[in-house]
Amino acid sequence: MNGYHRGAILFAGLVVLPVFLAMRSQSQSQSQSGQTRALSGKEWPLVGGDLTGERYSTLTQINLQTVQKLGSAWESKRFEDGGTSIATPVIKDGLMFVTAGTHVYALNPKTGEVIWNYRTDMHPAPTCCNAEGREGTSGTALVGTNIISGLGLPNRQGVAFGEGKIFVGLTDGHIIAIDEKTGQREWSQQIGEDRRPGQTASPAPIYWNGMVFGGLASGDWHISGRVTALDAKTGRELWHFFMVPGPGEVGHDTWPQDDVWKGGGGGVWFSGTMDPDLGLVYFTGGNAVPRGGELRPGNNLFTSSVVAIDVKTGKVRWYFQPVHHDIWGVDAHSTVLYDAEVGGRPRKALGIIRGDGYLFLLDRETGKPIFPVEERPVPQNAFDKTSPTQPFPVGGESMLPDCSAWKDKIPAGFVLGCQFTPASSDKPNILATGFGVHIAPMSYSPQTGYFYAQGNASLSWRRRAEDPYYDGGFGPVPGLKNHAVLAAIDSRTDKVAWTKDVTYAENGSLTTAGGLLFRLVGDGNLAAYNAKTGDVVWQFQTGNAGEGGPPSSYEIDGEQYVAAVAGYSVWAFKLGGTAQPGTAPKLPSSSADNGGYNGPIQDIDHIETGSLFREIRGGQRYFADEYAFNPYRARVKVGTRVMWTNNGQTVHAIVAVDGSWTTGPMNPTERGYMTFDKPGTYNYTCKEHPWSYGQVIVVADDAQDKARTEGQASRGDIQKANDAQSGGFYTIDQATRGRNVYSQNCGTCHGDNLGGQDPAPALVGDAFMTLWAGHSVGDLFDRTRTTMPQASPGSLSPQAYLDVVAYLLRSNDFPSGKQELNDSPAVLKGMTISQK
């Protein structure tokens, strides 16, 4: 690592010590409730509500008895540039603050009116000799600005408030401070490494008494995740803490004594929490790098861990690791601080949930478990240097189904594994229960004593490449029936109080002293639940499905509000609100309609038995997948002779899933053929590798041409604004160019096959339609050009972004035509992505 990584001075003691002593003096005069509750719940200055991260409101005006009178008070204007958000609204000093797309917005929390907005990729021309235009200038919002490509976007989780400033993490590793009243930038500080791609100040910062605490993620790019403390007035760094410890640092002995620790990992993805009485700030580190465990024997601290850091020194006070020697990519969850009673005595406690749905409850002063934790033997893979045991809370219950519940639900050809079943290049057909509870933040209600969490009950294909540094995608698995779970876990017993199967949405919840739990539902509704039972007691349609953020609550002029970001705008609710609901979005039909196949369809009669996947981290890395057909879904006219070529290294015989036809065995380089005389959908697999699946869609002679130009074979179509465009709105050549641009700039995060990789969403099939159905092609274009590539948004040419949009539309089977998609507003805004 460079000199900054290990040689930087942690803090200037003469400056930090007075700040810390003042902080301690103030904290000693405050009770636990007083130090964390913001003005009795009337404001919401941090995304977690307060320093505990409980996401709990003490307001009671909206409650189980009055919630039926709850209505919408207002909906804000749509965010600019097609931006969407998953941020939690922050409310302070009569203003509401959210991040969306390229902007930070200040809204009137009573009316939704935009007071100011600050665009992070626009800055005034440099006044001196600064070529980057970042320092020596004032960040005026949308006044006299020039677009400078490559500057970071606001993190999507939201902002923190303190000292009249809004603190925002950017996707290029900077944290900036914006004046709350004027929207002007006051300072900017890089908490990562200058000019390094892939790093991002992903979590919303937290503020307390003159200090701002931020985290750096994207450690998978040869950059260690870290926590940094900054002076809130100036942005000057006070200290930093690396999640991957170097020589001489606590935890370094859990890594091999070579340079593999320099590979990064331990990304800090979630906002921290803090206990001022203890002088501790708590953050979690994500997965280890490289993904292949053979290069890094040991537990690999502090990846997949929660760490308590001394706010005075930046040194680790204690740690707890829910996943040892992570080879599964388990990013640790956010922490929640709460007050427990154990053996009749009060205890300062901390809750953290593991991705498989087990809740660990710890003493937040010492890190010792409140309930016993035991190390249990888990499946082993000697090559991957797996840990012989993993921790489990004694008597605790997972909110997700046990792996045995999936016994009869896996596609033919696969074998079932459990959460800690290791991937193996020698056994490529393992489907195992996933770690699906590590994205949406938890909430906690002191009233019920319950933690509330949500996640996806799913199976994942446990595969790995021979290259330990390859961390990209693999072939698809059709027919998996995943479902989302909302659960309450009792903090007094660590047992599940209730679970509900729900529509999936990757956002967290809000609990209130009114006995309610609020969360956005994947179908566009904001729902209120009885926090004790999990029963839905109220809901309101926002009109935006898919993306959204955890709600917050506040009080103005004696009225309680609940606010949430729902896709393209903010909605606020109060008793007696009269604003009309949005139009319920038409959700995509289930991929079960296609036999469980969900992916791009290519008009091609030549299929290869294997595929080449690629990722770009530390240079381009490739994986030749013997078990993924290329293309996965092909469309041909009736009577076409389809050819399969064995481009792999072993024998492949293509056979129909129903056994009705076969090509016969093909040795490497050999070809097999099948002629399809009737229209229909033909699903097939490989006799020797029955976990490999593909699909041929056969259409009538004129149907394929019609599908290409009018989208009749797809699940949806686009209504053309310009009839002069004969049969479509982009060309095949344009989409082909877009595929090349996408592969070079977008495939690393979203996958070469558009299948998505956490946290980047899939861009094909149901996931794409959930996000974009009902929106214009212009919205898709604006979102793409202003936010992508993440490492350097806006850095491509307008034509390149148009080409990428054409590729995405073609991949989702929307119609092509004779004219290229152009950036005419009338064309872009006049075409609506719709679902039949």
VOLO-912225 format. One record per residue (C-alpha): x, y, z; residue in one letter. Coordinates in steps of 0.05 Angstrom, whole numbers, padded with zeros to 5 digits, always signed. Example, Ala and Ser with C-alpha at 12.3 -4.5 7.8 and 13.67 -1.06 7.14 Angstrom:
! residues 2
+00246-00090+00156A+00273-00021+00143S
END
This chain:
! residues 836
+00000+00000+00000M+00022+00071-00009N+00049+00116+00045G-00019+00145+00062Y-00046+00076+00078H+00003+00059+00133R+00044+00121+00145G-00007+00175+00158A-00010+00207+00227I-00073+00182+00260L-00090+00247+00296F-00061+00313+00319A-00065+00301+00393G-00062+00373+00417L-00123+00389+00374V-00164+00326+00381V-00156+00318+00457L-00193+00383+00475P-00249+00364+00427V-00254+00296+00459F-00252+00322+00530L-00307+00371+00514A-00347+00314+00484M-00337+00271+00546R-00356+00328+00592S-00420+00340+00554Q-00437+00266+00549S-00429+00256+00624Q-00487+00304+00636S-00533+00267+00590Q-00573+00204+00600S-00575+00149+00548Q-00643+00173+00523S-00623+00247+00524G-00559+00237+00485Q-00593+00201+00428T-00664+00226+00423R-00669+00288+00380A-00715+00340+00411L-00764+00287+00436S-00771+00259+00366G-00792+00323+00332K-00731+00321+00286E-00692+00266+00251W-00619+00290+00243P-00586+00224+00223L-00610+00169+00176V-00617+00122+00235G-00658+00175+00272G-00604+00185+00325D-00537+00157+00346L-00568+00089+00365T-00590+00074+00294G-00656+00047+00323E-00698+00082+00269R-00750+00092+00324Y-00795+00153+00333S-00822+00172+00401T-00880+00209+00370L-00949+00180+00384T-00999+00222+00346Q-01001+00171+00290I-01017+00105+00325N-01057+00041+00319L-01122+00078+00335Q-01111+00137+00288T-01073+00107+00230V-01135+00098+00187Q-01139+00174+00183K-01069+00177+00155L-01065+00208+00086G-01014+00240+00041S-00996+00312+00058A-00953+00322-00004W-00909+00291-00058E-00847+00328-00079S-00828+00343-00150K-00793+00287-00186R-00718+00286-00176F-00678+00315-00233E-00640+00276-00286D-00682+00213-00277G-00652+00205-00207G-00680+00156-00157T-00661+00146-00084S-00661+00096-00027I-00644+00151+00024A-00677+00162+00091T-00702+00234+00096P-00664+00275+00148V-00703+00331+00181I-00670+00388+00220K-00680+00462+00231D-00744+00464+00190G-00713+00430+00129L-00713+00360+00099M-00651+00333+00065F-00646+00275+00016V-00597+00250-00037T-00620+00227-00106A-00581+00216-00170G-00529+00272-00176T-00563+00318-00126H-00571+00335-00053V-00639+00367-00040Y-00666+00411+00015A-00742+00410+00019L-00794+00444+00061N-00818+00386+00104P-00887+00416+00110K-00900+00427+00035T-00847+00388-00003G-00823+00451-00039E-00751+00448-00061V-00712+00502-00023I-00645+00487-00057W-00608+00431-00091N-00534+00418-00098Y-00507+00378-00156R-00443+00343-00137T-00416+00335-00208D-00421+00410-00222M-00371+00461-00195H-00350+00531-00213P-00290+00538-00258A-00225+00538-00217P-00204+00607-00192T-00131+00587-00188C-00087+00531-00211C-00127+00471-00189N-00137+00428-00250A-00189+00384-00217E-00233+00443-00197G-00246+00412-00128R-00207+00456-00081E-00197+00531-00080G-00269+00540-00105T-00336+00545-00072S-00387+00492-00091G-00445+00536-00112T-00507+00495-00130A-00526+00502-00203L-00501+00574-00208V-00446+00591-00258G-00425+00519-00261T-00387+00475-00309N-00396+00400-00312I-00331+00364-00294I-00334+00290-00308S-00310+00239-00258G-00333+00273-00194L-00371+00231-00144G-00445+00224-00135L-00480+00229-00067P-00484+00162-00032N-00554+00134-00036R-00566+00123+00039Q-00572+00196+00056G-00538+00251+00096V-00521+00273+00167A-00534+00340+00200F-00490+00379+00248G-00468+00450+00263E-00512+00479+00208G-00481+00434+00156K-00502+00374+00115I-00449+00320+00110F-00451+00276+00048V-00408+00217+00026G-00392+00214-00049L-00379+00155-00094T-00308+00178-00108D-00287+00173-00035G-00299+00246-00015H-00341+00271+00043I-00368+00341+00032I-00401+00392+00078A-00458+00436+00051I-00487+00497+00085D-00558+00478+00107E-00588+00546+00088K-00552+00565+00024T-00535+00498-00008G-00463+00519-00019Q-00406+00471-00008R-00361+00490+00051E-00308+00436+00047W-00289+00371+00014S-00244+00317+00042Q-00219+00253+00009Q-00223+00195+00059I-00196+00145+00009G-00139+00151-00040E-00138+00204-00094D-00150+00182-00166R-00167+00110-00147R-00226+00080-00183P-00279+00039-00147G-00276+00070-00078Q-00338+00102-00049T-00358+00137+00015A-00419+00092+00013S-00452+00100+00081P-00487+00163+00105A-00439+00197+00154P-00456+00206+00227I-00442+00270+00267Y-00430+00283+00340W-00401+00342+00377N-00354+00370+00325G-00335+00304+00293M-00359+00270+00229V-00350+00195+00220F-00351+00166+00151G-00336+00099+00119G-00302+00077+00055L-00325+00017+00015A-00310-00018-00051S-00251-00053-00019G-00255-00104-00075D-00215-00055-00117W-00148-00066-00081H-00169-00013-00030I-00179-00028+00044S-00245-00008+00075G-00236+00044+00129R-00269+00090+00179V-00247+00162+00182T-00261+00217+00233A-00262+00289+00207L-00266+00357+00240D-00337+00381+00225A-00315+00454+00217K-00257+00444+00169T-00260+00373+00142G-00190+00360+00168R-00176+00287+00183E-00170+00269+00256L-00156+00195+00249W-00171+00135+00205H-00180+00061+00220F-00168+00006+00169F-00213-00055+00167M-00155-00096+00141V-00099-00087+00192P-00027-00081+00170G+00037-00105+00204P+00040-00087+00277G-00035-00073+00281E-00085-00113+00321V-00113-00169+00278G-00057-00173+00227H-00038-00242+00253D-00105-00268+00226T-00077-00258+00155W-00020-00296+00123P+00047-00262+00134Q+00056-00240+00062D+00025-00183+00022D-00043-00213+00008V-00074-00167+00060W-00059-00109+00013K-00112-00135-00034G-00166-00095+00001G-00233-00118+00028G-00271-00101+00091G-00311-00048+00055G-00353-00003+00102V-00421-00002+00069W-00467+00018+00126F-00474+00078+00171S-00444+00074+00240G-00473+00083+00309T-00443+00115+00371M-00445+00114+00447D-00417+00181+00473P-00416+00156+00546D-00369+00100+00526L-00331+00142+00475G-00341+00088+00422L-00364+00089+00350V-00387+00024+00318Y-00378+00004+00245F-00380-00061+00206T-00332-00087+00153G-00353-00126+00091G-00325-00187+00056N-00252-00206+00048A-00212-00202-00016V-00192-00241-00056P-00255-00284-00057R-00214-00347-00063G-00197-00367+00008G-00135-00408-00009E-00092-00345-00012L-00111-00319+00057R-00115-00374+00111P-00140-00347+00177G-00201-00310+00203N-00181-00246+00164N-00200-00192+00213L-00236-00144+00210F-00274-00168+00149T-00346-00189+00162S-00340-00159+00232S-00367-00105+00277V-00313-00062+00307V-00317-00014+00367A-00269+00043+00355I-00245+00093+00408D-00267+00162+00384V-00207+00194+00417K-00152+00151+00386T-00182+00114+00327G-00159+00049+00358K-00200-00014+00363V-00229-00026+00432R-00263-00092+00415W-00290-00131+00356Y-00337-00188+00340F-00335-00229+00276Q-00401-00264+00256P-00367-00297+00196V-00296-00324+00199H-00254-00328+00136H-00310-00304+00091D-00311-00338+00023I-00385-00323+00010W-00383-00247+00003G-00421-00232+00067V-00422-00156+00077D-00435-00143+00150A-00500-00109+00170H-00510-00042+00204S-00510-00041+00280T-00566-00020+00327V-00554+00003+00399L-00608-00011+00450Y-00617-00016+00526D-00624-00087+00551A-00641-00117+00618E-00603-00180+00635V-00611-00216+00701G-00650-00156+00727G-00594-00108+00711R-00591-00056+00655P-00540-00069+00601R-00516-00025+00544K-00526-00071+00485A-00515-00076+00410L-00551-00118+00358G-00523-00141+00292I-00557-00190+00245I-00518-00238+00201R-00538-00248+00129G-00569-00316+00144D-00619-00284+00192G-00586-00298+00260Y-00585-00240+00308L-00524-00230+00353F-00534-00189+00417L-00471-00160+00448L-00451-00118+00507D-00430-00054+00472R-00379-00036+00524E-00340-00101+00520T-00364-00137+00458G-00381-00199+00498K-00445-00235+00478P-00506-00222+00521I-00533-00290+00501F-00482-00346+00495P-00450-00357+00427V-00420-00424+00408E-00374-00444+00352E-00407-00499+00310R-00372-00544+00259P-00390-00526+00187V-00377-00560+00120P-00304-00557+00099Q-00263-00547+00036N-00189-00556+00050A-00169-00520-00014F-00206-00456+00007D-00176-00459+00078K-00246-00455+00107T-00255-00441+00181S-00272-00505+00218P-00327-00470+00257T-00374-00411+00253Q-00409-00374+00310P-00483-00385+00326F-00524-00355+00383P-00544-00410+00431V-00619-00416+00430G-00625-00362+00376G-00669-00371+00315E-00658-00349+00243S-00713-00309+00210M-00701-00347+00145L-00723-00418+00129P-00675-00474+00144D-00640-00505+00085C-00683-00568+00093S-00743-00525+00073A-00714-00521+00003W-00707-00596-00007K-00762-00603-00059D-00754-00534-00090K-00689-00539-00129I-00685-00549-00204P-00665-00618-00229A-00590-00629-00234G-00572-00588-00173F-00555-00611-00102V-00575-00573-00039L-00527-00540+00009G-00534-00498+00072C-00510-00428+00089Q-00437-00445+00102F-00430-00497+00047T-00367-00475+00011P-00363-00465-00064A-00319-00514-00101S-00293-00516-00171S-00297-00592-00166D-00372-00592-00149K-00404-00540-00194P-00478-00556-00182N-00489-00534-00109I-00549-00490-00094L-00546-00465-00022A-00586-00420+00023T-00562-00348+00015G-00542-00291+00061F-00601-00247+00043G-00611-00205+00105V-00550-00159+00100H-00576-00101+00057I-00638-00069+00089A-00623-00036+00156P-00658-00061+00218M-00701-00020+00265S-00715-00031+00339Y-00774-00013+00383S-00762-00002+00458P-00837-00008+00464Q-00841-00080+00440T-00769-00100+00452G-00767-00127+00381Y-00715-00119+00326F-00746-00114+00257Y-00709-00141+00196A-00724-00160+00125Q-00688-00202+00074G-00693-00249+00017N-00702-00324+00028A-00665-00350-00031S-00616-00400-00059L-00550-00380-00091S-00507-00419-00140W-00445-00436-00099R-00391-00432-00152R-00322-00405-00157R-00270-00396-00212A-00202-00426-00209E-00176-00354-00209D-00182-00333-00136P-00187-00260-00157Y-00246-00270-00203Y-00309-00244-00168D-00357-00238-00226G-00421-00274-00247G-00438-00344-00269F-00492-00375-00312G-00566-00368-00295P-00609-00417-00256V-00681-00419-00282P-00741-00434-00238G-00716-00412-00170L-00775-00389-00126K-00747-00338-00077N-00789-00298-00029H-00780-00240+00018A-00788-00244+00093V-00804-00189+00144L-00791-00211+00215A-00792-00189+00287A-00739-00218+00334I-00748-00212+00409D-00687-00180+00441S-00703-00214+00508R-00700-00285+00480T-00665-00279+00412D-00724-00318+00383K-00768-00299+00324V-00832-00267+00348A-00866-00267+00280W-00850-00271+00205T-00889-00249+00144K-00877-00265+00071D-00877-00198+00036V-00864-00165-00030T-00789-00155-00033Y-00758-00086-00028A-00687-00072-00007E-00704-00018+00044N-00710-00016+00119G-00766+00002+00167S-00787+00055+00217L-00819+00037+00284T-00857+00086+00327T-00883+00094+00398A-00952+00092+00367G-00944+00016+00361G-00931+00018+00286L-00878-00005+00237L-00874+00030+00169F-00839+00004+00107R-00843+00013+00032L-00868-00049-00003V-00841-00073-00070G-00909-00062-00104D-00906+00014-00091G-00946+00017-00026N-00923+00048+00038L-00950+00001+00090A-00962+00007+00165A-00959-00056+00207Y-00979-00072+00278N-00909-00075+00308A-00931-00128+00358K-00965-00176+00309T-00939-00159+00239G-01010-00149+00212D-01019-00095+00159V-01064-00040+00186V-01058+00013+00132W-01026+00025+00064Q-01020+00079+00011F-01000+00072-00062Q-00942+00117-00082T-00941+00095-00155G-00867+00076-00153N-00847+00003-00146A-00778-00024-00136G-00732+00028-00105E-00744+00068-00042G-00716+00082+00026G-00731+00072+00100P-00783+00122+00126P-00770+00175+00180S-00817+00214+00224S-00819+00285+00251Y-00865+00338+00279E-00882+00408+00253I-00933+00456+00283D-00960+00401+00328G-00971+00351+00272E-00933+00286+00264Q-00909+00267+00194Y-00882+00203+00165V-00838+00213+00103A-00807+00164+00054A-00770+00167-00012V-00807+00125-00063A-00766+00120-00126G-00768+00188-00161Y-00797+00231-00106S-00810+00241-00032V-00879+00228-00001W-00900+00256+00067A-00961+00234+00107F-01001+00263+00165K-01069+00252+00196L-01122+00281+00151G-01075+00287+00091G-01114+00294+00026T-01063+00287-00031A-01084+00234-00081Q-01046+00168-00085P-01005+00150-00145G-01026+00102-00200T-01010+00031-00180A-00952+00007-00223P-00964-00053-00267K-00914-00103-00241L-00879-00150-00290P-00909-00219-00300S-00873-00274-00264S-00815-00307-00300S-00852-00371-00285A-00892-00354-00347D-00828-00368-00385N-00814-00433-00349G-00772-00395-00299G-00725-00368-00353Y-00711-00294-00345N-00659-00261-00387G-00641-00229-00454P-00668-00262-00517I-00623-00263-00579Q-00646-00274-00650D-00594-00326-00668I-00590-00398-00693D-00520-00414-00667H-00510-00432-00594I-00446-00449-00558E-00443-00496-00499T-00400-00450-00456G-00394-00375-00442S-00338-00328-00425L-00351-00281-00367F-00310-00220-00350R-00300-00171-00294E-00255-00110-00287I-00222-00106-00219R-00148-00095-00220G-00148-00108-00294G-00194-00151-00336Q-00205-00221-00308R-00241-00277-00345Y-00279-00340-00328F-00294-00393-00380A-00359-00425-00356D-00368-00495-00383E-00439-00497-00359Y-00471-00433-00386A-00500-00434-00457F-00485-00374-00501N-00537-00347-00512P-00580-00372-00456Y-00644-00356-00494R-00647-00357-00570A-00705-00341-00617R-00712-00370-00687V-00764-00377-00741K-00802-00442-00749V-00764-00492-00792G-00696-00465-00771T-00640-00514-00761R-00607-00493-00696V-00534-00510-00687M-00497-00522-00621W-00421-00519-00620T-00382-00551-00563N-00332-00497-00546N-00316-00530-00479G-00267-00583-00456Q-00314-00641-00443T-00370-00679-00478V-00438-00644-00482H-00503-00675-00507A-00561-00626-00514I-00626-00658-00491V-00697-00631-00483A-00719-00623-00411V-00779-00667-00428D-00734-00717-00462G-00767-00709-00531S-00704-00694-00571W-00629-00693-00569T-00569-00672-00611T-00530-00733-00588G-00461-00727-00555P-00412-00675-00580M-00338-00678-00566N-00300-00612-00559P-00304-00571-00625T-00359-00616-00652E-00429-00592-00671R-00499-00617-00661G-00564-00597-00695Y-00638-00595-00684M-00692-00570-00731T-00755-00540-00699F-00817-00549-00742D-00869-00522-00695K-00875-00455-00658P-00865-00460-00583G-00816-00455-00526T-00765-00510-00521Y-00725-00517-00456N-00663-00559-00457Y-00605-00581-00414T-00540-00620-00420C-00543-00695-00409K-00474-00697-00377E-00484-00633-00337H-00559-00630-00321P-00552-00565-00282W-00538-00528-00348S-00602-00498-00378Y-00621-00462-00442G-00682-00443-00481Q-00702-00438-00555V-00763-00396-00573I-00792-00416-00640V-00839-00367-00675V-00879-00368-00739A-00846-00343-00803D-00870-00272-00796D-00872-00269-00720A-00797-00259-00711Q-00796-00198-00756D-00857-00172-00721K-00824-00185-00653A-00762-00148-00674R-00800-00086-00697T-00861-00085-00653E-00841-00123-00591G-00898-00173-00597Q-00857-00231-00569A-00836-00191-00508S-00872-00180-00442R-00879-00107-00459G-00872-00054-00512D-00854+00019-00518I-00905+00068-00544Q-00871+00109-00598K-00876+00184-00596A-00854+00193-00667N-00890+00153-00720D-00836+00171-00770A-00792+00121-00737Q-00809+00060-00778S-00825+00003-00731G-00779+00023-00673G-00734+00074-00641F-00663+00047-00643Y-00623+00004-00691T-00591-00064-00682I-00523-00033-00698D-00533+00020-00644Q-00550-00034-00593A-00488-00072-00614T-00446-00011-00602R-00480-00002-00535G-00463-00073-00515R-00389-00057-00525N-00395+00007-00484V-00433-00029-00429Y-00382-00086-00427S-00325-00037-00418Q-00358+00009-00367N-00417-00024-00333C-00407-00099-00333G-00362-00100-00272T-00419-00080-00226C-00482-00102-00263H-00451-00165-00294G-00433-00179-00366D-00499-00216-00372N-00538-00158-00340L-00555-00203-00281G-00532-00154-00227G-00486-00163-00167Q-00501-00134-00099D-00511-00076-00092P-00518-00064-00167A-00587-00086-00192P-00601-00131-00251A-00616-00094-00316L-00656-00148-00350V-00723-00183-00341G-00768-00172-00281D-00717-00130-00244A-00712-00081-00302F-00787-00076-00312M-00800-00066-00237T-00755-00005-00238L-00774+00024-00306W-00845+00004-00325A-00886+00068-00333G-00825+00113-00341H-00800+00145-00404S-00739+00125-00444V-00714+00195-00427G-00716+00177-00353D-00673+00116-00367L-00625+00158-00409F-00619+00212-00355D-00608+00162-00300R-00554+00126-00341T-00516+00188-00363R-00516+00223-00295T-00499+00164-00250T-00457+00116-00291M-00404+00091-00291P-00404+00096-00215Q-00329+00110-00212A-00335+00168-00262S-00407+00188-00275P-00420+00231-00336G-00352+00214-00365S-00377+00182-00429L-00402+00218-00491S-00477+00230-00500P-00476+00182-00559Q-00445+00128-00516A-00501+00135-00465Y-00554+00132-00520L-00521+00068-00546D-00522+00037-00477V-00596+00053-00470V-00608+00020-00538A-00571-00042-00513Y-00612-00045-00450L-00677-00039-00489L-00657-00093-00538R-00634-00138-00481S-00704-00131-00452N-00735-00148-00519D-00762-00080-00538F-00770-00063-00612P-00715-00039-00658S-00724+00001-00721G-00690+00038-00778K-00669+00101-00741Q-00622+00109-00683E-00644+00133-00615L-00625+00206-00608N-00625+00256-00551D-00684+00297-00575S-00727+00311-00513P-00790+00301-00554A-00767+00231-00573V-00738+00210-00506L-00795+00237-00462K-00849+00215-00510G-00833+00141-00508M-00859+00104-00446T-00834+00037-00422I-00898-00001-00412S-00920-00070-00391Q-00972-00108-00430K
END
